[in-house]
Each structure stands twice: as structure tokens, then as C-alpha cells.
Amino acid sequence: MGNPTRGTTNPNRLRRVDRWIADGPETSRALRAAADPLVVDLGYGASPVTTVELARRLRRTHPRVRVLGLEIDQERVAAAATSADPPRLEFRRGGFELAGTRPTVVRAFNVLRQYGEDDVAAAWRTMLDRLAPGGILVEGTCDEIGRLCSWVTLSAEGPLSLTLSCKVSALVRPSTVAERLPKALIHRNVPGERIHTFMSTVDECWAAAAPHRAYGARARWLATVELLAARGWPVRSRPARLRLGELTVDWSAVAPR
């Protein structure tokens, strides 16, 4: 179910979301609780490199995990089969129906960006209905080299949170990440929508934290998030993840009106 992705990818492009899947509270909890944890990488593209990287990164903290890369294009699946280097990694043809599997975690990155906003809810529901009990869907997008990323974390009940992740040393202003918002939000970044208010407020806090740049970009980022939380925004991020350039807030704070 679905359309073939454009296929473009680069090595190390998805390192930020990989760290989240390996160590994020919802995903790591689900992987540890599962008897036979399966992670599906949906729509890996013309090259399986990011699926291979995901398998290797997960193995460091979750050695029991199996990883399955899914693509609609059979030629891509056949080509990827020769790249199944790490153990417990395989590739199969499949789409939003997840090839009949019941995964613990699904990573769907740069997949829905080619669809219309009206298609998002149905795609989410199709994948969520096929998760194992307690499973998690991580759906988002990023730039070509993985310096600007955002994703929505969802459970069977629906969206839980929005995460922004960026290389803060290269950041002009946080709202630059808006060009890589998930499809559910990218067209909503206009006045009157929660996501626009959020991104504008993060920019205001970034500007207010400018004196901290004397101590480095990371210090300014941490001060920005502290100011954001002081304004009442529901920041979920742990300090260790903030230092990675991540910012996670409750979905209800940014959901489309």
C-alpha cells in the first residue's frame, strides 16, 4: 500500500532519529518490553544504507532487535538483499500495511512528504493498526545531510509528541527547521496555527538567549529551551537529549486546529 519513494538518501542522514529510537523513552521502553522486538524501516529508498546503519546502532543498546527494511519497488528490495550485513537484518517488499508484520517500532522517514496532507491520517492509522501491542510509530522528515530533522512519535492512541532536532552550531534560528516539518504540520506553519505560534516563540527565546552564545551554540540552545519552558510550553526533553540539539513537546501544543 502506497507509492514508491523518490529514493534519494545519504549515509548518516538519519542518525538523529536513530538515536531517538535507540534511547527515546517511548521507543526504548517498547523495545525492552517486547519478547521478540522488530523494527521496521519503511521506504528506505534506492540504497539500504540508512537501514543498515539503523540495525547497527540499535544493536549497541538493544541486541535482541530484528530490523526489516520495506520498499514497494521490488528492484530496490533485490538490490538491498546483498547488503544484509549485520545479523537479524532483512529486506522485503511492503508498504503501509508493513508486509503483514507486527513490529514494535516503525521508522517512516521522508515517506509522507510526497503525499498530500489529507493522506496523512489514513497512512498513520494503517501503520498504527498493524503495530504490536505497545508499539510506536516514528514518522518525520529531514534535510539531505541530516542536520535539520523533525518527527512525530505516535502510539496506537495517536500522536504523542513532536521532536525537532538540529545541529545547533549551524543554526541561524530554530524556525529554519520548519522547512522540514512532518507533512501533518508543514502546511500549518501559518498565523493562527499552534505550530506557527510554537516556532515563533522558539525564535523569540533564541533571540533572548543571544548573550549565551559567548559560551557556545549549545549553551545558547539550552538557554533557549529553558526560556521556552518558563513560558509554559510542555517541554518533554531530558537534559541529555537537549544537549544533542533535540527539543520535544507534547503533540497537543502543536496539533493542527
Phi, psi and omega in degrees: 000123178127183180247150177299142176286167178294337172094348183288139175199170178217148175302142176070009183293327187253024183299325184291314179288331175299318178298322180296314181297321181288328191231352180297148186300315183289314184289314181295324177297316180295319181293322180288329183279337185285141178290323179223078188293127178241131175246124178258129173257107186268126175071057186285345174100196184289335178239139180274012189302319183287334174289318177299317179297319178300315180299317181293320181290320180293327184296335181293323183248341181226074187296343181276351188291136167260143180239133180235119176268131181242137174217147177283326182285114183296328179296322177294322179295316180297319179293323182289335183302332179281353183256008181286066186285302180294148175296156178064032176233132176214169181230145183210161176277131179180166180225220183298339178283355174062031175056030177077006180275170177234075186287157174279321179223140173240129171254116178238094187244134180059032179259306184284350181298336181270000178260170174280158179302325181292344181273348189295311185301318181293320179296316177303311185295321179300315180289317182297323180294343183257001178288153170293159177306131182080008183287165185228139173250131176242110185236128182191198183209165181205169176280180190293335182245008172077022179269340177234118184220155169206151179205156175255134174257126184233148169245183181301334180280345180130193183295138179255317187203163171244134178240131169255139179218130185209161173276102190294333180291342179254009187273126173278311173205150185302327183295352174301330180295341183301331179290350178239026176292153175301157184304327181296340186239338192298326179274357180263002182279064181225155180308138181100345178260149182299321183294326178292318177298318180297309182297322178295320180292321177298319177298318179298317180292324176298317179295318180294334181271008183306322179302337181283349182294343175297338179260006178111161183296325180294319178298321178294320179298314180298320178294324178299313181293324177298317177295321180297314179296323179296335178276003174098005179284138185282078180284128181261342192297138171281154182306320182297326181279328175301323181292343177274000182089021179260153173214118181242132177230158177301140180300324183300337181283341184234359185301147177301144178283000000 
